[in-house]
Structure formats: C-alpha cells, structure tokens
C-alpha cells in the first residue's frame, strides 16, 4: 500500500472509529474484550460456554461487540481470573466464585455449598430470592460485576482407591477436594489437598493421594480416573449444583451502553441453562462408558452423609459468626433454602422419584 | 502530528476500524410487534413472562424492537394463539403447544407428556438432544417458528371434592383436565372435561365437575379452589414440567435481521429459566398458605400412579402408530428420556432426596 493511501485510510478509519460513538442514537460502539477462563479447552462444556457466549454476543450486536476467550493458563492461571478482572488486565472472566473462598468466604454462595441448593433452587434464589443482589455487593468490593453463566448440575462424589463405608474409612484419607468442601472433609478426619487439574491424575496414580473429586461423568471420563481409583461415589454432596460466573471489571461494566448490558445479561442467563443442559444430555452416556470400563459405582453411606451434613452446617454457623458478609448472606440463603426444599419435597421430588423408580425396575 | 506518529495511529485506528462495520449496516429497523398470550393478566408469572420478554428485547435493541403483549381474550382467546400467529394477524404469541394437540398430537412434546421429562430434562432434550429441531419441523407446517420461553416446573395433581385412594375412586369422576392428560384419565375411567380457566371454579362449586387440575400453588391459590374441593393431590404426574413456547409467524421470523433473531432466541431462553425460577421461589409460601386455609395435601397412591403410567405409555404407542410426526418424535424423545432418567437416578436424585429427607425430619 502506498504511503498516501495508507494515510487516507488512516484518516477514514480514525473518523469511522470516532463516529462509532453515538453520532446517531442507533449506533453502538465497536468493542473487543478479552475473557480469561478458569477452564482448559479440554473441558469442552465449561470452556465451550465461553465460545457460546462470544458467538451469541457477536450475533446479537452484528459483530460489534466481540469477546475473545482465553483458556486457563493462556493469560492467567485458572484460579487467577478474579485478580485479572479486578485489575482490569482483562475486561471479563468465566470462573467459579468458590475458587476465591480464601479472599471472602461469601463467594461460596455464588457457586454452591455442601448440602445446599440444587441447580434450579440456586437459580430461583439468584433471580427471585435476592441472591444476585447479595452476591454483587461482595463482588463489588473486588471491583467486579458478576452474573450467573453456567452450572454443572449435581456433581459426583469422586474417585477412591478403596471403598469408603464408614466414617473410620475417611480418617487420614488424603483427598483432592478444594475450598469449603475440603473444610467439611477435614472435620470428618480426611486430609484435603489442593491440587490443580492437570496434577490430579499423577498424584492419584503415584498414591500421593487416596482419592480425588472432579466434576461428573462427562469431565471425569476425560481424565481416566477409573484406571487408578475405581470406586466412583455419589452423590457429590458438596456440589449439588455448581454455578459458574461471568465476571466483568466494574468500570468496564459501568461504561457499557445499556443495550450491551442487556445483551450480556440475557446471554449469560441463557448460558446458565445451556451448560447444565449439555451436561445433563451427556452424563448418562459417559457414566455408562465409565462403568463398562471398570468404574464401580457406590453411594455414600447414610453414616457419612449425615455426619457430613452436620459438620457442614456447624461450619456455616462458625463462618457466619466470623465473617459479616458470610453471615448476612447465609441468613437470607438458609431461609430461602428451607422454604424451597419444602416445596420441592411436594412439587418436584415425588414426580422424579416415581419416574426413576419405574425406570430402575425395567 | 509527525507522519510516523500518524502512520502508527493509522495502524491502530485501522485495527479498530476493521472490527467496525460500515455505519449503515449498524442500523437496525424499528419494529413493533403484537404478541397474543394464552394467559390472563391474573396469572402474573405466565403473563409476567411476556412483560419480561418485551422489556428485555427493547433494552437489548435500544428500543428499536418493541413487542406489545395482549392477554388472553384481548385479541384472540387463549387457545387461539396458534391460529392468530399462523395467519399473521399477530406477529408472535406465548402459549402452551399442548393446547393444539388436536391439530397435531406431536405438539405435546413441546410442552410435556404424562410421566415424561421434568423441566431440566426437557431443556436438555430441546437444546442438546434434537428436540428443538424436531418440534420446529412440526411448527413449520403451521407457518410458525417456535422457541422455549417458560416452564411451570412440576405441577400439582389438582383439587378433588372427595379423597381418591384407588382406581375405583376415579371411575366416573368428572374432572377438568385437558389434552393428552385427559386421554390418560379417560383410560382410567374418569370423564375428562375441557373447561376454560374462568369457568373452572363455578363448575366445581356447583358440582358440575368433581375435580379440577390447574397449575401449582402460586396460580391455584388465586382461584380459591381450597374452599370448594379441599383435597389437593400431588404429584401432577401429567405435567412434570410444562414448557411454555414463543411462536413467531414464519415469514416474520425469516424476515428478521440476524441480530434480532439472536436477541429473540437468547431472551426466550432466559425467560425459560426466569419463569420456573419465579414459580420455584413462590410455590413454597403459596402452599403453606393454602394448607393453612384448609387444603388437605394427599399423594396419589401407587395403585393410581402405576396404572396411569401404564396407560400413558400404551397411549403413546398407539399415537405413534397413528401419527407419523408423533411416532418419529416419540422415538427420539423416549430414547433420550430413558438415558437422562438413568443419569438423574445417580447424579441428581440421591442429593435431592437426602436433603429433603433431612428437611422433613426437622
């Protein structure tokens, strides 16, 4: 290209860029954002959600608002998404808030708590029970606006090298289980380990740990745990529905045109269902393949379930005393939870229970 | 500005410009659509969803795409929404597809079938199991494009003037229960009645009918059934999760700019969760008030549940023989259903069941 042509193009392009701001009320700015994901590309549902969000937002804005997603480790590590969005080094992120339990334990409510709400109950609390407002007050302290943007559904209870029948079997058990769930496990005598995704398999293979929890059949199958720790327990009582969140740097959020805010909100809400629907659609086949490959399914015993529930709520009581944010949100969350669980006991579970019992009998 | 600086600026601006479409392409047409709802304004969750959709779409388009919603009876009756959208007398509608079971029995799959999938399972089938594509082929024959846009969750089993313990108690029972559920009830010896919303209460009060099903606690409370038929049964085995659909006249849909299509799709998907979350958040309190006001909760007996399930699937087998569309979709739906129910039996229900059992014990 000739220099003059380049300069002319420069002037034109510069002008075009300038008038992209509301010269006419109908025009929206061209934006290009970077998104840091907490998930590797191999977890194609968790990672795939960012692709879904990017495409939907681009389509809804005729390509004017683009979001380039980067997997865990490409810009920052999977557990550094909050910091990257807080500082503005990326405009947005896709992550689990309970990764940041150490910064503020109230972040757990934005993902899930052991023996807490399931996916639908969490949605009801967030959208119509005041959850979103409460969580956003916490996120604001970290210069972040947050929205629901995915859920795994109820997770499995992890992979164990030996059977776990009684509380005695948990004593001294070295298990990869992070966050608040790890704290409950510790109260039961286990030794929780914080191990990043890629290191879990070798640690379990070498016997450095005795057990590891991950997600559910679709994602667990990829890591091949069945070969080295065949006992596959359920339910994952610490994650009855783990929400994934979309973080936006607060200044970037506040500066967004109202239409872009509405589009991001609605796309994140759609993604919340898109993700759990994808897990729900895939987990049945994945579980069947896992069992065919040697995984041995085992339910946690009532002894373990009841002791774990007792310790979980004892822990919440302590945290509520120690942390103002946790205490305030816990009160709202727990009241809502008791109410919605009592409704599901009549409205939802008898239907589901009958249908599954019939299916099991055939 | 020095030339080199200008060239550098040119390169930067050029990049910005590349992602900026020509000004003219950014403008979107101003549209004003009329929406016919199947629901009266009193059902503020079902009706409220259309208000939610209108606001979101307007916000996402800076007010350029407006949808004016009209309640049942304002333009057409609640069960005439399909006809109004098909003919183009309104651009779009919000309705239950199973109202049109008489036009094509395959429409039932777009709402729910007795002993079929629950809300989350329906979402998984529609979004990731091929459901949307199959339903749209049917809707296309009626000049309609359809999208998921709400769900009531599992409904209650209705109000009865006397206790219903055995199959013998169903013989000759005159019950307001429409569509495919009514057909199953008829096979059990009941006499299903098709009665529009506003006429149900007087019919039950006068004893013209012995029982009536409606929705769930939030909506049932408004109609005051507890005063005249105090036995409130659960679960509503015919509606384990009743989907609501957004219909668009096919020519209108095809003529929409791609960005508006994306916005309508994502807003309807958000509404799908918004609605069930609102019911889930409100049903607990409504049920408590109903019971305090004299409603007597009763579970359907196993005898009735098992006989109803058997008749339901016998009916599906017959319909699959008689109707090509029903048969084709039933095969896909049933395979998906069996797979996802087997997954929920491990992944979801043991968590939910334990949590609700603990709650019931306290």
Interface residues (C-beta under 8 A of the other chain):
Chain A: X3 X6 X7 X9 X10 X12 X13 X14 X16 X17 X19 X20 X23 X24 X25 X26 X27 X28 X30 X32 X56 X59 X60 X61 X62 X63 X64 X66 X115 X118 X119 X120 X121 X123 X124 X125 X126 X127 X128 X129 X153 X154 X155 X156 X216 X217 X234 X235 X236 X237 X240 X257 X258 X259 X261 X262 X263 X266 X267 X269 X270 X272 X273 X274 X276 X277 X278 X280 X281 X282 X283 X284 X285 X287 X297 X299 X305 X306 X309 X336 X338 X339 X340 X341 X342 X343 X344 X345 X346 X347 X348 X349 X350 X351 X352 X353 X354 X355 X356 X358 X359 X360
Chain B: X3 X6 X7 X9 X10 X11 X13 X14 X16 X17 X19 X20 X21 X23 X25 X26 X27 X28 X56 X59 X60 X61 X62 X64 X115 X118 X119 X120 X121 X123 X124 X125 X126 X127 X128 X129 X153 X154 X155 X156 X216 X217 X234 X235 X236 X237 X240 X257 X258 X259 X261 X262 X263 X266 X267 X269 X270 X272 X273 X274 X276 X277 X278 X280 X281 X282 X283 X284 X285 X287 X297 X299 X305 X306 X309 X336 X338 X339 X340 X341 X342 X343 X344 X345 X346 X347 X348 X349 X350 X351 X352 X353 X354 X355 X356 X358 X359 X360
